[in-house]
Amino acid sequence: MQAYFVQRMELYEKRKAHMLAVLRDAHGKLSNQARFIKEFMDGDLEIARRPEKDIVADLTSGGYLPIYPTAAKKQAAAAADAAEDDEDDAAPAGGYAYLLNMNIRSLTMFVGHQQLSLVCWCFCTDTGGQ
């Protein structure tokens, strides 16, 4: 029984670490989307009638996190090294597709405020250190 308990505790710790990593990734994505919508609504970020490369450069300099699909994370790391050498061959959106492919309706004030509320409600509440 004791051996089973030790083994299960190890698995529970691994599961908890994985779940926390998933939540951190979701928090980063939602926070970036909310900030993107807010900057767009405030007029700080101009995306209309601009080349995608320029928008990606603004997102990079603005501190937005590039997020790649899970299966492509390893390929993206290798591609990022290659992209530094030859920027014209890489896909312009890179890890910012989750921002640039957002529905235009999500860039309205109503939906923007909903997104900000969601981020605050999900991640700003005090969970008592858990």
ZATI-331881 format. One record per residue (C-alpha): x, y, z; residue in one letter; residue number from 0. Coordinates in Angstrom, 3 decimals. Example, Ala and Ser with C-alpha at 12.3 -4.5 7.8 and 13.67 -1.06 7.14 Angstrom:
<atom u="12.300" v="-4.500" w="7.800" res="A" n="0"/>
<atom u="13.670" v="-1.060" w="7.140" res="S" n="1"/>
***
This chain:
<atom u="0.000" v="0.000" w="0.000" res="M" n="0"/>
<atom u="2.837" v="2.411" w="0.855" res="Q" n="1"/>
<atom u="4.524" v="1.832" w="-2.530" res="A" n="2"/>
<atom u="1.250" v="2.562" w="-4.302" res="Y" n="3"/>
<atom u="0.845" v="5.809" w="-2.358" res="F" n="4"/>
<atom u="4.349" v="7.008" w="-3.285" res="V" n="5"/>
<atom u="3.797" v="6.185" w="-6.947" res="Q" n="6"/>
<atom u="0.401" v="7.922" w="-7.034" res="R" n="7"/>
<atom u="1.798" v="11.015" w="-5.317" res="M" n="8"/>
<atom u="4.487" v="11.296" w="-8.008" res="E" n="9"/>
<atom u="1.851" v="11.051" w="-10.713" res="L" n="10"/>
<atom u="-0.367" v="13.612" w="-8.973" res="Y" n="11"/>
<atom u="2.571" v="16.026" w="-8.798" res="E" n="12"/>
<atom u="3.271" v="15.564" w="-12.526" res="K" n="13"/>
<atom u="-0.405" v="16.089" w="-13.318" res="R" n="14"/>
<atom u="-0.542" v="19.227" w="-11.180" res="K" n="15"/>
<atom u="2.570" v="20.628" w="-12.891" res="A" n="16"/>
<atom u="1.050" v="19.939" w="-16.307" res="H" n="17"/>
<atom u="-2.260" v="21.540" w="-15.377" res="M" n="18"/>
<atom u="-0.470" v="24.636" w="-14.057" res="L" n="19"/>
<atom u="1.527" v="24.895" w="-17.287" res="A" n="20"/>
<atom u="-1.685" v="24.698" w="-19.327" res="V" n="21"/>
<atom u="-3.274" v="27.414" w="-17.187" res="L" n="22"/>
<atom u="-0.201" v="29.649" w="-17.511" res="R" n="23"/>
<atom u="-0.302" v="29.247" w="-21.292" res="D" n="24"/>
<atom u="-4.015" v="30.090" w="-21.365" res="A" n="25"/>
<atom u="-3.396" v="33.115" w="-19.144" res="H" n="26"/>
<atom u="-0.648" v="34.374" w="-21.430" res="G" n="27"/>
<atom u="-2.794" v="33.962" w="-24.519" res="K" n="28"/>
<atom u="-5.886" v="35.602" w="-22.993" res="L" n="29"/>
<atom u="-3.834" v="38.459" w="-21.545" res="S" n="30"/>
<atom u="-2.184" v="39.126" w="-24.892" res="N" n="31"/>
<atom u="-5.524" v="39.015" w="-26.704" res="Q" n="32"/>
<atom u="-7.088" v="41.408" w="-24.204" res="A" n="33"/>
<atom u="-4.128" v="43.786" w="-24.467" res="R" n="34"/>
<atom u="-4.228" v="43.549" w="-28.290" res="F" n="35"/>
<atom u="-7.947" v="44.434" w="-28.319" res="I" n="36"/>
<atom u="-7.437" v="47.285" w="-25.837" res="K" n="37"/>
<atom u="-4.544" v="48.785" w="-27.809" res="E" n="38"/>
<atom u="-6.527" v="48.464" w="-31.034" res="F" n="39"/>
<atom u="-9.605" v="50.149" w="-29.476" res="M" n="40"/>
<atom u="-7.466" v="52.942" w="-27.970" res="D" n="41"/>
<atom u="-5.789" v="53.555" w="-31.342" res="G" n="42"/>
<atom u="-2.321" v="52.677" w="-30.067" res="D" n="43"/>
<atom u="-2.028" v="49.771" w="-32.510" res="L" n="44"/>
<atom u="-2.795" v="50.333" w="-36.175" res="E" n="45"/>
<atom u="-3.434" v="47.160" w="-38.173" res="I" n="46"/>
<atom u="-5.561" v="48.321" w="-41.119" res="A" n="47"/>
<atom u="-3.875" v="48.712" w="-44.519" res="R" n="48"/>
<atom u="-0.402" v="47.796" w="-43.243" res="R" n="49"/>
<atom u="1.913" v="45.004" w="-44.339" res="P" n="50"/>
<atom u="1.817" v="42.000" w="-42.056" res="E" n="51"/>
<atom u="5.579" v="42.187" w="-41.503" res="K" n="52"/>
<atom u="5.229" v="45.662" w="-40.014" res="D" n="53"/>
<atom u="2.420" v="44.552" w="-37.712" res="I" n="54"/>
<atom u="4.468" v="41.555" w="-36.543" res="V" n="55"/>
<atom u="7.400" v="43.890" w="-35.879" res="A" n="56"/>
<atom u="5.115" v="46.101" w="-33.757" res="D" n="57"/>
<atom u="3.828" v="43.082" w="-31.842" res="L" n="58"/>
<atom u="7.365" v="41.868" w="-31.219" res="T" n="59"/>
<atom u="8.550" v="45.263" w="-30.005" res="S" n="60"/>
<atom u="5.367" v="45.602" w="-27.914" res="G" n="61"/>
<atom u="6.259" v="42.542" w="-25.864" res="G" n="62"/>
<atom u="3.553" v="40.211" w="-27.152" res="Y" n="63"/>
<atom u="4.296" v="36.518" w="-26.688" res="L" n="64"/>
<atom u="4.549" v="34.420" w="-29.831" res="P" n="65"/>
<atom u="2.394" v="31.328" w="-29.337" res="I" n="66"/>
<atom u="2.706" v="28.367" w="-31.665" res="Y" n="67"/>
<atom u="0.393" v="25.351" w="-31.926" res="P" n="68"/>
<atom u="1.544" v="22.552" w="-29.620" res="T" n="69"/>
<atom u="2.694" v="20.223" w="-32.392" res="A" n="70"/>
<atom u="4.684" v="22.976" w="-34.055" res="A" n="71"/>
<atom u="6.521" v="24.316" w="-30.983" res="K" n="72"/>
<atom u="9.703" v="22.379" w="-31.668" res="K" n="73"/>
<atom u="9.583" v="23.251" w="-35.355" res="Q" n="74"/>
<atom u="8.989" v="26.905" w="-34.483" res="A" n="75"/>
<atom u="12.089" v="27.047" w="-32.333" res="A" n="76"/>
<atom u="14.143" v="25.667" w="-35.212" res="A" n="77"/>
<atom u="12.390" v="27.970" w="-37.679" res="A" n="78"/>
<atom u="13.035" v="30.997" w="-35.466" res="A" n="79"/>
<atom u="16.753" v="30.341" w="-35.692" res="D" n="80"/>
<atom u="16.495" v="30.025" w="-39.468" res="A" n="81"/>
<atom u="14.238" v="33.102" w="-39.685" res="A" n="82"/>
<atom u="16.909" v="35.271" w="-38.127" res="E" n="83"/>
<atom u="19.143" v="34.446" w="-41.060" res="D" n="84"/>
<atom u="16.536" v="34.864" w="-43.816" res="D" n="85"/>
<atom u="13.371" v="36.749" w="-42.819" res="E" n="86"/>
<atom u="11.766" v="36.686" w="-46.280" res="D" n="87"/>
<atom u="11.328" v="32.889" w="-46.358" res="D" n="88"/>
<atom u="9.479" v="32.646" w="-43.025" res="A" n="89"/>
<atom u="5.712" v="32.967" w="-42.634" res="A" n="90"/>
<atom u="5.031" v="36.606" w="-41.724" res="P" n="91"/>
<atom u="2.565" v="35.950" w="-38.887" res="A" n="92"/>
<atom u="4.834" v="33.483" w="-37.108" res="G" n="93"/>
<atom u="3.610" v="32.953" w="-33.558" res="G" n="94"/>
<atom u="1.236" v="35.909" w="-33.718" res="Y" n="95"/>
<atom u="-1.434" v="34.176" w="-35.798" res="A" n="96"/>
<atom u="-3.600" v="33.859" w="-32.681" res="Y" n="97"/>
<atom u="-3.801" v="37.664" w="-32.624" res="L" n="98"/>
<atom u="-3.870" v="38.443" w="-36.331" res="L" n="99"/>
<atom u="-6.505" v="35.781" w="-37.101" res="N" n="100"/>
<atom u="-8.970" v="37.042" w="-34.518" res="M" n="101"/>
<atom u="-12.472" v="37.673" w="-35.804" res="N" n="102"/>
<atom u="-13.036" v="41.360" w="-36.617" res="I" n="103"/>
<atom u="-16.061" v="41.268" w="-34.296" res="R" n="104"/>
<atom u="-13.741" v="40.550" w="-31.380" res="S" n="105"/>
<atom u="-12.129" v="43.933" w="-31.963" res="L" n="106"/>
<atom u="-15.311" v="45.802" w="-31.030" res="T" n="107"/>
<atom u="-15.594" v="47.609" w="-27.710" res="M" n="108"/>
<atom u="-18.303" v="45.314" w="-26.326" res="F" n="109"/>
<atom u="-16.394" v="42.105" w="-27.007" res="V" n="110"/>
<atom u="-13.154" v="43.771" w="-25.914" res="G" n="111"/>
<atom u="-14.632" v="44.605" w="-22.529" res="H" n="112"/>
<atom u="-15.946" v="41.048" w="-22.238" res="Q" n="113"/>
<atom u="-12.441" v="39.712" w="-22.934" res="Q" n="114"/>
<atom u="-10.886" v="41.997" w="-20.327" res="L" n="115"/>
<atom u="-13.520" v="40.942" w="-17.798" res="S" n="116"/>
<atom u="-12.841" v="37.285" w="-18.544" res="L" n="117"/>
<atom u="-9.112" v="37.692" w="-17.979" res="V" n="118"/>
<atom u="-9.702" v="39.499" w="-14.692" res="C" n="119"/>
<atom u="-12.324" v="37.036" w="-13.518" res="W" n="120"/>
<atom u="-10.302" v="33.934" w="-14.399" res="C" n="121"/>
<atom u="-6.851" v="34.998" w="-13.320" res="F" n="122"/>
<atom u="-7.097" v="37.965" w="-10.984" res="C" n="123"/>
<atom u="-9.230" v="36.377" w="-8.286" res="T" n="124"/>
<atom u="-7.489" v="35.361" w="-5.103" res="D" n="125"/>
<atom u="-7.430" v="31.575" w="-4.760" res="T" n="126"/>
<atom u="-5.872" v="31.507" w="-1.340" res="G" n="127"/>
<atom u="-2.437" v="30.516" w="-2.615" res="G" n="128"/>
<atom u="-3.609" v="27.405" w="-4.438" res="Q" n="129"/>
***
